[in-house]
Amino acid sequence: MTAALRAFWWSPRRDPRTMLSELRHNGSAWGRLALPLSRAGTNHGDELAALVLEEATGRPVRWAPLGREEVVAIGSIVVPYLRHGGTGLIWGTGVHTPEVSGPDAARITDRVLAIRGPRARAALRLAEETPLGDPGLIVRAVPRNGRARAGTVLVTHFLSYRTAGERARIRAARAAGIRVLPPTLAPRDMIDEIASADHVLSAGMHGVILAHALRTPATLVSLRDPHPATVAFKYHDYLDSVGLPARAAAWSRAVDPVERRALLDRAAADVERIDARIDRLVDGLLAAAAPLRSGH
């Protein structure tokens, strides 16, 4: 019988230390996402790790804390991995910032099967031949419910619920007929919703990644005011891996029908442009996962 693969992913629900930190710093946001209780303290992008690891390895997957894991995959968790005694293999994870010390990078070089993007690869001083790709792209190979495409969806981030202004923009999206998908939605449900949408507006990275994998036009949006002048390092890293510029549309464009049509046209062109490259990234990730497939 194949043994379960022990994997770590960021999870307030499973990790008391993480939950305490989140309640201290972002408690009001998580409080608004507490229902249903079965999904409280979860984030679809991180929870996706179990699904894509099962698909890539053929093994059942269970969560394990850092130090007892066999693999880390989805998420920007190289620094927590270094800080909290991670020992497993690294398959497609990333970094929040490029500031990783030389000794820390050297300590994990021989554990890296794949890394999210070229910027993380450079920050960790990895060889140019190190495979790239966010493991969320593996959903391209996951069976799903077939539904006709219809409408625009907004994938919110859990931090989208912190301020009154951002919550007002979420309400405005609903009023404009946009389906709002909370970050606590179960991964398979999120996949089905994104696969059946005409256009994805996403306030977080994995909404965009899933849309790209599922060939759904996607636009990264900011619900913040003022609109940020730049996007975070992790977005540059992922978007570099697929060959797209890093940009986030202002919310005013997303709710204006004419502007939203222009965003959709650009996103549809992006999907066509990156499709073959995503296929190559998925092939590379699947090949890189070979050491994870044995378990007895």
C-alpha positions in Angstrom: 0.0 0.0 0.0 1.3 3.4 -0.9 2.1 5.6 2.1 0.7 9.1 2.4 3.0 11.9 1.3 3.6 14.3 4.1 3.3 17.9 2.8 3.4 21.3 4.4 1.4 24.2 3.2 0.4 27.5 4.9 -2.7 26.7 7.0 -4.1 28.6 9.9 -6.6 25.8 10.4 -3.9 23.2 10.9 -1.1 25.2 12.5 -1.9 26.8 15.9 1.1 29.1 15.7 -0.1 30.4 12.3 -3.7 30.8 13.6 -2.6 32.8 16.6 -0.6 35.1 14.4 -3.4 35.6 11.9 -6.0 36.3 14.6 -3.6 38.9 16.1 -2.9 40.7 12.8 -5.9 39.9 10.6 -8.6 38.7 12.9 -11.3 41.0 11.5 -10.8 39.6 8.0 -10.8 36.0 9.1 -13.9 36.7 11.3 -15.8 37.7 8.2 -14.8 34.4 6.5 -15.7 32.2 9.4 -18.8 30.7 7.7 -19.2 27.9 6.8 -17.2 26.6 9.8 -16.1 23.6 7.7 -13.9 26.1 5.6 -12.9 28.6 8.3 -9.2 29.2 8.5 -8.5 27.9 5.0 -7.2 29.5 1.8 -8.0 27.8 -1.5 -4.5 28.5 -3.1 -2.6 26.9 -0.3 -5.1 24.0 0.2 -4.6 23.3 -3.5 -1.3 21.7 -2.6 -2.9 18.4 -1.6 -4.8 18.1 -4.9 -1.9 18.9 -7.2 0.5 16.7 -5.2 -1.9 13.8 -5.5 -2.2 14.4 -9.2 1.6 14.6 -9.7 2.6 11.7 -7.5 -0.3 9.3 -7.4 0.0 9.2 -3.6 -2.5 10.3 -1.0 -1.4 13.5 0.8 -1.6 14.6 4.4 -0.6 17.9 6.0 2.6 17.8 8.2 4.3 20.6 10.1 7.7 21.9 9.0 10.4 19.6 10.2 8.2 16.5 9.6 7.3 17.1 6.0 8.5 15.3 2.9 7.7 18.2 0.6 6.7 21.8 0.4 5.0 22.9 -2.8 2.4 25.7 -3.2 3.0 29.0 -1.5 5.8 31.5 -0.9 7.3 29.5 2.0 11.0 29.2 1.4 11.8 31.7 4.2 9.4 30.0 6.8 10.9 26.7 5.7 14.3 28.0 6.5 13.2 29.6 9.7 11.2 26.8 11.2 13.3 23.8 10.4 11.9 22.5 7.1 13.7 19.3 5.9 11.6 18.1 2.9 12.0 18.5 -0.8 11.0 21.8 -2.4 8.7 21.5 -5.5 7.6 24.7 -7.0 7.3 26.9 -4.0 8.5 30.5 -4.0 9.7 33.5 -1.9 8.1 36.7 -0.9 11.2 38.8 -1.3 14.5 38.2 -3.1 16.6 38.8 0.1 17.8 35.3 1.0 21.3 35.0 2.4 23.9 33.0 0.5 24.4 30.5 3.4 20.6 29.9 3.6 20.4 29.4 -0.2 23.3 27.0 -0.2 21.7 25.0 2.6 18.8 24.0 0.5 20.2 23.8 -3.1 20.2 20.0 -3.2 16.6 19.8 -2.0 15.0 21.9 -4.8 13.1 19.8 -7.4 11.5 22.9 -9.0 11.0 26.5 -8.1 8.1 28.9 -8.9 9.8 31.4 -11.2 13.0 32.8 -12.5 13.3 35.5 -9.9 13.1 33.0 -7.0 15.6 30.8 -8.9 18.0 33.8 -9.0 17.4 34.8 -5.4 18.2 31.2 -4.3 21.3 31.0 -6.5 19.9 27.9 -8.2 21.2 26.5 -11.5 19.6 27.8 -14.7 18.4 24.3 -15.5 16.3 24.2 -12.3 12.7 23.5 -13.5 10.2 26.4 -13.1 6.5 26.6 -12.5 3.9 27.1 -9.8 2.4 23.7 -8.9 -1.1 25.2 -9.2 -0.7 25.0 -13.0 -1.0 21.2 -12.6 -4.8 21.6 -12.4 -4.7 21.7 -16.2 -4.4 17.8 -15.8 -7.1 17.4 -13.1 -10.5 16.0 -14.2 -13.4 18.5 -13.4 -17.0 19.0 -14.0 -17.8 20.3 -17.5 -20.0 23.4 -17.4 -20.7 26.1 -20.0 -18.7 29.3 -19.6 -20.8 32.3 -18.4 -20.1 35.5 -16.6 -17.4 37.2 -14.6 -16.1 36.1 -11.2 -14.1 37.9 -8.6 -11.7 35.8 -6.5 -11.1 37.7 -3.3 -8.0 37.4 -1.1 -8.6 37.0 2.7 -7.0 40.4 3.2 -9.7 41.9 0.9 -12.0 41.8 3.9 -9.8 44.0 6.3 -11.1 47.5 5.4 -14.5 49.0 4.9 -13.4 50.3 1.5 -12.4 46.9 0.2 -15.6 45.3 1.6 -17.6 48.0 -0.2 -15.9 47.1 -3.5 -16.8 43.5 -3.0 -20.4 44.5 -2.5 -20.2 46.7 -5.6 -19.0 43.6 -7.6 -22.1 41.7 -6.5 -24.3 44.6 -7.4 -22.7 44.6 -10.9 -23.6 40.9 -11.4 -20.1 39.6 -10.8 -19.9 36.3 -8.8 -17.8 36.7 -5.7 -15.7 33.6 -4.8 -14.3 33.8 -1.3 -10.7 32.5 -0.7 -12.1 29.9 1.7 -13.9 28.1 -1.2 -12.8 24.4 -1.5 -10.1 24.0 -4.2 -12.2 21.7 -6.4 -15.2 24.1 -6.2 -12.9 27.0 -7.1 -11.5 25.1 -10.1 -15.1 24.4 -11.3 -16.1 28.1 -10.9 -13.0 29.4 -12.7 -13.3 26.8 -15.5 -16.9 27.9 -16.1 -16.3 31.6 -16.1 -15.8 33.9 -19.1 -13.4 36.2 -17.2 -11.7 36.0 -13.8 -10.9 39.1 -11.8 -8.6 38.1 -9.0 -7.3 39.9 -5.9 -4.8 37.1 -5.2 -2.2 35.2 -7.2 -3.7 31.7 -7.3 -6.9 33.0 -8.8 -4.8 34.1 -11.8 -2.7 30.9 -11.8 -5.8 28.7 -11.8 -7.4 30.7 -14.6 -4.3 30.5 -16.7 -4.1 26.7 -16.2 -7.8 26.4 -17.1 -7.5 28.7 -20.1 -9.8 31.3 -18.6 -9.0 34.9 -19.3 -7.7 36.5 -16.0 -7.0 40.0 -14.7 -5.2 40.7 -11.5 -7.1 43.5 -9.7 -6.5 45.6 -6.6 -9.3 46.3 -4.3 -7.2 48.8 -2.4 -7.4 52.6 -2.5 -5.1 54.2 -3.5 -4.2 51.8 -6.3 -0.7 50.4 -5.7 1.9 51.5 -8.1 3.6 48.1 -8.2 2.8 44.5 -7.5 4.6 42.2 -5.1 7.7 40.2 -5.9 5.8 36.9 -6.1 3.6 38.2 -8.9 6.6 39.2 -10.9 8.1 35.8 -10.3 5.1 33.8 -11.4 4.2 36.1 -14.4 7.9 36.0 -15.6 7.6 32.2 -15.6 4.8 32.4 -18.1 6.1 35.4 -20.1 3.6 38.1 -19.0 4.2 41.5 -17.5 3.3 42.1 -13.9 0.4 44.5 -13.6 -2.8 44.9 -11.6 -5.8 46.8 -12.8 -7.5 49.4 -10.7 -10.9 48.4 -9.3 -12.5 51.3 -11.1 -11.7 49.6 -14.4 -13.1 46.3 -13.3 -16.5 47.6 -12.5 -16.9 49.8 -15.6 -18.5 47.7 -18.3 -16.5 49.3 -21.1 -13.2 49.1 -19.3 -13.9 45.5 -18.2 -14.4 44.5 -21.8 -11.0 46.0 -22.6 -9.5 44.0 -19.7 -11.2 40.8 -20.9 -9.8 41.3 -24.5 -6.3 41.7 -23.2 -6.7 38.7 -20.8 -8.0 36.5 -23.7 -5.0 37.4 -25.8 -2.7 36.6 -22.8 -4.3 33.1 -22.5 -3.5 32.4 -26.2 0.0 33.7 -25.8 1.0 31.7 -22.8 -0.8 28.4 -23.5 2.1 26.4 -25.0 4.5 27.7 -22.3 2.2 26.5 -19.5 2.1 23.1 -21.1 5.9 23.0 -21.0 5.9 24.2 -17.3 3.4 21.5 -16.4 5.5 18.8 -18.2 8.6 20.0 -16.3 6.8 20.0 -12.9 5.5 16.5 -13.5 9.0 15.3 -14.4 10.5 17.0 -11.4 8.0 15.3 -9.1 9.5 11.8 -9.8 11.4 11.5 -6.5 8.1 12.1 -4.6 6.3 9.1 -6.3 7.8 6.3 -4.2 6.2 5.5 -0.9 5.5 2.2 0.7 
